[in-house]
Amino acid sequence: MKMQADDPLKRLKNRALYYLAKREYGFVELVNKIKPFATDELDLNLDSCYQIVEELKQKGLQSDYRFCESYINSKKRKFGLQKISYELKQKEIDDFLIEEFIEVLRGEEYESARMVWERKYSSLPSDLNEKNKQIKFMQNRGFTFDTIKKIIK
């Protein structure tokens, strides 16, 4: 049988550390992840969640920079920069940090788009309908229209 710490803040911190041990989380994402546990099971308020995550951030255990780097590396082969940027904004990552990483990847976008297109399609579109279908697929993946035009001439 597991021994639980009596202190609710310690239990909340342990829960946050458990999540961080599995993968990187953004600040707001981690707060949202531990919020149900804090409010429902421990009767703590949202401020406690922010306090715990801020403490982990100060100790270097939580980092938006590492999260951003990890997230982009996992998505860059499947999605375009627009979609990755949008998803990071949804996770409330700072725009400056997003732009810093996106700038580095701009040169790789064509290659990523080409690989995604080749996995899905074996040949260039034969008619306008097929061309529109391929363009829509690539746009849904978050690639810019200029990049798509270079691939689907």
N, C-alpha and C positions, 0 to 999 in steps of 0.2 A: 504494500500500500504506500502511495506517495505521501510525503509530508508536505503540507502547504504552509507557506509563510502566513502568519496571522495579519501582518500589515498589508492593507489593501493596495497601498502605493507600491510596495515591493512586489506583490503579485502582478500588478499592472506592468511594472517594469520588466518582470520576467516574461510576461506574455509578449511584450514588444521585442525583447531580445530573442525570443523563440522565433518570431517572424523574421527578424533581421538575420538570423542564422541560416535561414532558407534561401533568401535572396535580398537584394537591395530594395529599399522602399524610399519614395520621396517623402518629405516631411508631412505634407497634408495627407498623403495616401496612408502613411503609418498611423497618423492620428485617427483617420476614419476607420482603419482596420481594428484598432484597439478600443474605439469608442463604444461599441455594443457591449463588450466585456466589462468595461468600466462602469457604464450606466446601468446595465441590467443586473449583472452579477455582484458587483462591488459597491453599488450605490455611490459612485463618485461622479463628479461633474466633468464637463468638457475641459475645464481649465486644468484638471489633473492630467488629462491626456496630453495637452500641450506642454505642461510642465515636464512630464516624463520624457517626451520626445525631444524637447529642448535640451534636457540633461544629456540624453544620448548623443545629440548633435554636438554638444560642447565637448564630450569625451571622444568624439570622432567615430562613434559607432554607427551613426546615421549621417549620410551625406547626400545632398541633392546632386552634387557633381558626380559621385560614383553611380548613383541611380541613373542619371541621365546617360552617362557613358555606357552602362550595362544595357539599358533599355534600347538605345540606338544600335548598339552592336547586335542585339538579338533581332532587330526589325529591319535593318538596312538591306538585307538580301531579298526581302519579300515586298517591301513597301518603299514608296518615294518619300522625298524629303517633306513634301507638303503634309502628307498623312502623319508622318512621325512627329512633325512639329505640332500639328493639331492635337494629337493624342497627348503629347507632353504638356501642352497648355491646359488640356482637360484635367490633367493630374496636378495642375497649379504649380508647375515648375517655372522659375523666373525666365522671362523672355530673353534676357541677356545671356543666360546660361544656355538656353536652347539655341540661340543664334551662334554662339561660340562653337558648338558641336556641329551644327548644320553647315557652317562655313567650311569646316574641314572636309565634310562629305560631298560638297558640291561637285567636285571633280570626279567622284565615283558614281554619280547618279546615272550617267548614260550607261555604264557597264551593268549596274544593277537592273536598270530598266530593260536592257537587252536580254539579260538572263531570265527575268520574269516573263518577258514576251516569248522567248524561245521555249520555255517550259510549257507555256499554254498553247502556242501556235507554231505550226511547222513551216508555214509559208506566208508570204505577203498576201494581203487581201486581194481577191480577184474582182470584187465589185464594190460599189459604194456602201451597200448594206453591211457587208462583211468588214469593210474598213471602219465604219461607224461603231460596229460592235467591238472591234479590237481597241479603238480609241477609248471607248467608254470603259472597257475593262481596265486599261492602263490608268485612266484618270481616277477610277475607283481605288486603285492601288496607291494613289497619291503622287503620281509622276506629273511633271509640268507638261503643258501642251507642246512646248518647244522640243523637249526631250522625246516625246512621243512622235512628233513629226519626223525627227531624225531617224527613228527606227522604222516607222511605217511610211516610207516615202511615197 
